């Protein structure tokens, strides 16, 4: 949870730096605050991050993406936010090397992952077939239900990367309370592995996720 709060704190800082400290006029900040609430990040910590980001003394973060392969041909994409790019690239490269992977060039996984806007909300008693029709003009590509970590149903919306703002505004206007709204990397194809091979892949995934500079890790390993 501490790592998750750190990542959300960075996202809040970057949002404020990019568009100001008012969530009402800064959609990226509004989304970051919304995501923080979804994981029960304390309100005072959210407010402190916004205040800190508004200070001229607060450091800026560079958002960088690293791409490569873990063992057994599984593609790995790493999103980072860092105030020291030399440290970050050195760490990421060392993790790939230590766990038998290889770090590739930027853009080398463009054919493996698509960047999508992903929204999650409680479906309740809502008619999802009707909602699907209503959201077409907002860029809806897919709407389905999955189970969260507690086994509860969660409705998931996928749209194109560039339709994030349009879908976010439409859901707000419809009064749908979104649990999370993110830009995610969705694998276009998956790589099948055995249970033993999956353990090898998860070692590098887990190590990357432990790094303070890492915001998100995606892979295309089949379930």
C-alpha positions as CSV (number, residue, x, y, z in Angstrom):
1,X,0.0,0.0,0.0
2,X,2.9,2.4,0.8
3,X,4.3,1.9,-2.7
4,X,0.9,2.5,-4.2
5,X,0.5,5.7,-2.2
6,X,3.9,6.9,-3.4
7,X,3.0,6.3,-7.0
8,X,-0.3,8.1,-6.7
9,X,1.5,11.0,-4.9
10,X,3.8,11.3,-7.9
11,X,0.9,11.3,-10.3
12,X,-0.7,14.1,-8.3
13,X,2.5,16.1,-8.4
14,X,2.9,15.6,-12.2
15,X,-0.8,16.5,-12.7
16,X,-0.5,19.8,-10.7
17,X,2.8,20.7,-12.5
18,X,1.1,20.2,-15.8
19,X,-2.3,21.9,-15.2
20,X,-2.5,23.6,-11.8
21,X,-3.8,22.6,-8.4
22,X,-7.6,22.9,-8.9
23,X,-9.2,19.5,-9.7
24,X,-12.2,21.3,-11.1
25,X,-10.2,22.7,-14.0
26,X,-7.5,20.1,-14.2
27,X,-8.9,16.8,-15.5
28,X,-5.6,14.9,-14.9
29,X,-5.5,16.0,-11.3
30,X,-9.2,15.2,-10.8
31,X,-8.5,11.7,-12.1
32,X,-5.4,11.3,-9.9
33,X,-7.4,12.3,-6.8
34,X,-10.2,10.0,-7.8
35,X,-7.8,7.1,-8.1
36,X,-6.3,8.0,-4.7
37,X,-9.7,7.9,-3.1
38,X,-10.4,4.5,-4.7
39,X,-7.5,2.9,-2.7
40,X,-8.3,4.8,0.5
41,X,-5.3,7.2,0.3
42,X,-5.8,9.5,3.3
43,X,-7.3,12.9,2.4
44,X,-4.6,14.8,4.2
45,X,-1.9,13.0,2.2
46,X,-3.7,13.9,-1.0
47,X,-4.0,17.5,0.0
48,X,-0.3,17.6,1.1
49,X,0.8,16.2,-2.3
50,X,-1.2,19.0,-4.1
51,X,0.3,21.7,-1.9
52,X,3.8,20.3,-2.3
53,X,3.4,20.2,-6.1
54,X,2.4,23.8,-6.1
55,X,5.7,24.8,-4.6
56,X,8.4,26.0,-6.9
57,X,10.9,24.0,-4.9
58,X,9.2,20.7,-5.7
59,X,11.2,18.6,-8.1
60,X,9.9,17.7,-11.6
61,X,9.5,14.1,-12.8
62,X,10.4,12.8,-16.2
63,X,8.0,10.1,-17.5
64,X,10.0,7.4,-19.3
65,X,9.0,4.0,-20.7
66,X,11.3,1.0,-20.9
67,X,10.7,-2.1,-23.0
68,X,12.2,-5.5,-23.2
69,X,11.7,-9.2,-22.7
70,X,11.7,-11.5,-19.6
71,X,12.7,-15.1,-19.9
72,X,10.6,-17.4,-22.1
73,X,9.8,-14.6,-24.6
74,X,7.4,-12.7,-22.4
75,X,7.2,-9.0,-23.3
76,X,7.7,-6.5,-20.5
77,X,6.8,-2.8,-20.6
78,X,7.8,-0.5,-17.7
79,X,6.4,3.0,-17.1
80,X,8.5,5.2,-14.8
81,X,8.4,8.7,-13.3
82,X,11.8,9.8,-12.1
83,X,13.9,12.8,-10.9
84,X,17.1,10.9,-11.9
85,X,17.0,9.2,-15.3
86,X,20.5,7.8,-14.9
87,X,19.5,6.0,-11.7
88,X,16.3,4.7,-13.2
89,X,17.7,3.3,-16.4
90,X,20.6,1.7,-14.5
91,X,18.2,0.0,-12.1
92,X,15.8,-1.2,-14.8
93,X,18.6,-2.6,-16.9
94,X,20.0,-4.4,-13.8
95,X,16.7,-6.1,-13.1
96,X,16.4,-7.3,-16.6
97,X,19.9,-8.7,-16.6
98,X,19.7,-10.3,-13.1
99,X,16.5,-12.2,-14.0
100,X,17.6,-13.4,-17.4
101,X,15.8,-10.8,-19.5
102,X,16.9,-8.2,-22.1
103,X,16.2,-4.5,-22.3
104,X,15.1,-3.4,-25.8
105,X,14.8,-0.1,-27.7
106,X,11.9,2.3,-27.3
107,X,9.1,1.4,-29.6
108,X,10.2,-2.3,-29.9
109,X,6.9,-3.4,-28.3
110,X,4.5,-1.2,-30.2
111,X,3.1,-4.3,-32.0
112,X,2.6,-6.1,-28.6
113,X,0.8,-3.5,-26.5
114,X,-1.9,-0.9,-27.3
115,X,-2.4,2.1,-25.0
116,X,-6.0,2.3,-23.9
117,X,-8.1,4.4,-21.7
118,X,-9.6,2.1,-19.0
119,X,-12.4,3.1,-16.6
120,X,-13.8,0.9,-13.8
121,X,-17.0,1.4,-11.8
122,X,-19.6,-0.5,-9.8
123,X,-22.2,-1.7,-12.2
124,X,-24.9,-2.0,-9.6
125,X,-28.3,-2.6,-11.2
126,X,-27.4,-0.7,-14.3
127,X,-28.4,-2.1,-17.7
128,X,-25.0,-2.5,-19.3
129,X,-26.3,-3.3,-22.8
130,X,-28.2,0.0,-22.8
131,X,-25.2,1.8,-21.3
132,X,-23.0,0.3,-24.0
133,X,-25.2,1.9,-26.7
134,X,-25.2,5.3,-24.8
135,X,-21.4,5.4,-24.7
136,X,-20.7,4.7,-28.3
137,X,-20.4,8.4,-29.2
138,X,-17.9,8.8,-26.3
139,X,-15.5,6.3,-28.0
140,X,-16.5,3.1,-26.3
141,X,-14.6,0.1,-27.7
142,X,-15.5,-2.5,-25.1
143,X,-17.6,-2.9,-21.9
144,X,-17.4,-6.0,-19.8
145,X,-17.6,-7.2,-16.2
146,X,-14.7,-8.6,-14.2
147,X,-14.2,-9.6,-10.5
148,X,-12.0,-7.4,-8.3
149,X,-9.7,-8.8,-5.6
150,X,-12.6,-9.3,-3.2
151,X,-14.6,-11.1,-5.8
152,X,-17.1,-8.2,-6.4
153,X,-18.3,-7.4,-9.9
154,X,-16.6,-4.4,-11.5
155,X,-17.7,-2.9,-14.9
156,X,-14.7,-2.1,-17.2
157,X,-14.7,0.3,-20.1
158,X,-12.0,0.4,-22.8
159,X,-11.6,3.4,-25.2
160,X,-8.8,4.6,-27.4
161,X,-6.0,6.5,-25.7
162,X,-7.1,9.8,-27.3
163,X,-10.7,9.4,-26.1
164,X,-9.8,9.5,-22.4
165,X,-11.1,13.0,-21.8
166,X,-14.3,12.5,-23.8
167,X,-15.2,9.3,-22.0
168,X,-14.3,10.8,-18.6
169,X,-16.6,13.8,-19.2
170,X,-19.4,11.6,-20.5
171,X,-19.4,9.4,-17.4
172,X,-19.3,12.4,-15.1
173,X,-22.3,13.9,-16.9
174,X,-24.2,10.6,-16.6
175,X,-23.5,10.6,-12.8
176,X,-21.5,7.4,-13.0
177,X,-19.0,7.3,-10.1
178,X,-15.8,5.9,-11.5
179,X,-13.6,3.8,-9.2
180,X,-10.5,4.3,-11.3
181,X,-9.6,5.9,-14.6
182,X,-6.2,5.1,-16.1
183,X,-4.2,4.9,-19.3
184,X,-3.1,1.2,-19.5
185,X,-1.1,-1.0,-21.9
186,X,-3.3,-3.8,-23.1
187,X,-1.5,-6.8,-24.7
188,X,-2.6,-7.4,-28.3
189,X,-1.2,-11.0,-28.1
190,X,-0.1,-13.2,-25.3
191,X,2.7,-15.7,-24.7
192,X,1.8,-19.0,-23.2
193,X,4.1,-20.3,-20.4
194,X,4.2,-23.2,-17.9
195,X,3.7,-22.7,-14.2
196,X,7.4,-23.0,-13.7
197,X,8.2,-20.5,-16.4
198,X,5.6,-18.1,-15.0
199,X,7.6,-18.1,-11.7
200,X,10.7,-16.9,-13.6
201,X,8.7,-14.1,-15.3
202,X,7.0,-12.9,-12.1
203,X,10.4,-12.5,-10.4
204,X,11.4,-9.7,-12.7
205,X,7.8,-8.2,-12.6
206,X,7.8,-8.2,-8.8
207,X,11.3,-6.6,-8.6
208,X,10.4,-3.9,-11.1
209,X,7.2,-3.1,-9.2
210,X,9.2,-2.7,-6.0
211,X,11.3,0.1,-7.5
212,X,10.3,3.6,-6.3
213,X,10.7,5.1,-9.8
214,X,8.4,2.6,-11.4
215,X,4.7,3.6,-11.9
216,X,3.4,0.5,-13.7
217,X,4.6,-2.8,-15.2
218,X,2.8,-4.6,-18.0
219,X,3.5,-8.0,-19.5
220,X,1.8,-10.3,-22.1
221,X,2.1,-13.5,-20.3
222,X,-1.0,-15.6,-20.8
223,X,-3.0,-16.4,-17.6
